[in-house]
């Protein structure tokens, strides 16, 4: 099986979305489906995922993962070493 999450994406825009919308942004495998991404994020980070938006761009596929209000995206990003 392929690795689903390749790396977190940290930029000014993703940081702003993290604070406002409680989201995390990842570079994911192009073949990964939304259910696979959801399962991977929930398993790896022990969080509840509310919604996933994906977009394919020239460099790959990006997944914007919205977490439940019970989980803090700031805390998770600190735990995985984004900030």
C-alpha positions as CSV (number, residue, x, y, z in Angstrom):
1,X,0.0,0.0,0.0
2,X,1.1,3.6,-0.7
3,X,1.9,6.1,2.0
4,X,-1.1,8.4,2.3
5,X,0.3,11.5,4.1
6,X,3.5,12.7,2.6
7,X,4.1,15.8,4.7
8,X,2.3,18.7,6.4
9,X,2.2,22.0,4.6
10,X,3.1,25.1,6.6
11,X,2.6,28.5,5.0
12,X,1.1,31.8,6.1
13,X,-2.2,30.9,4.5
14,X,-2.4,27.4,6.1
15,X,-1.4,29.0,9.5
16,X,-4.2,31.5,9.2
17,X,-6.7,28.7,8.3
18,X,-5.5,26.6,11.2
19,X,-6.3,29.4,13.6
20,X,-9.6,30.5,12.1
21,X,-11.1,27.2,10.8
22,X,-9.3,24.6,12.9
23,X,-7.8,22.9,9.9
24,X,-4.5,21.1,9.0
25,X,-3.1,21.0,5.5
26,X,-1.1,18.0,4.1
27,X,0.5,17.0,0.9
28,X,-0.9,13.6,0.2
29,X,-0.5,10.8,-2.4
30,X,-2.4,11.6,-5.6
31,X,-4.1,8.2,-5.5
32,X,-5.4,8.7,-1.9
33,X,-9.2,9.0,-1.5
34,X,-11.0,11.2,1.0
35,X,-12.0,8.2,3.2
36,X,-8.4,6.9,3.2
37,X,-7.1,10.4,4.2
38,X,-9.7,10.7,7.0
39,X,-8.8,7.3,8.4
40,X,-5.1,8.0,8.3
41,X,-5.4,11.4,10.0
42,X,-7.8,10.0,12.7
43,X,-5.5,7.1,13.4
44,X,-2.2,8.8,13.3
45,X,-3.1,11.9,15.4
46,X,-6.0,10.5,17.5
47,X,-8.4,13.3,16.4
48,X,-12.0,13.5,15.0
49,X,-12.2,14.7,11.3
50,X,-15.2,16.7,10.3
51,X,-14.5,17.5,6.7
52,X,-11.8,17.0,4.0
53,X,-11.3,19.2,0.9
54,X,-8.7,18.0,-1.6
55,X,-7.2,19.7,-4.6
56,X,-4.8,18.5,-7.3
57,X,-2.1,20.9,-8.4
58,X,1.1,20.6,-10.5
59,X,3.2,19.4,-7.5
60,X,0.7,16.8,-6.2
61,X,-2.4,16.7,-4.1
62,X,-3.3,18.8,-1.1
63,X,-5.7,17.8,1.6
64,X,-7.3,20.4,3.9
65,X,-8.6,18.5,7.0
66,X,-11.0,20.2,9.3
67,X,-11.0,18.9,12.9
68,X,-13.8,18.8,15.4
69,X,-14.0,21.5,18.0
70,X,-12.8,19.0,20.6
71,X,-9.4,18.9,18.9
72,X,-7.0,21.9,18.4
73,X,-5.2,22.1,15.1
74,X,-2.6,24.4,16.8
75,X,-1.9,21.6,19.3
76,X,-1.6,18.9,16.7
77,X,0.7,21.0,14.5
78,X,2.9,21.6,17.5
79,X,3.0,17.9,18.3
80,X,4.0,16.9,14.7
81,X,6.7,19.6,14.5
82,X,5.1,22.1,12.1
83,X,5.6,25.0,14.5
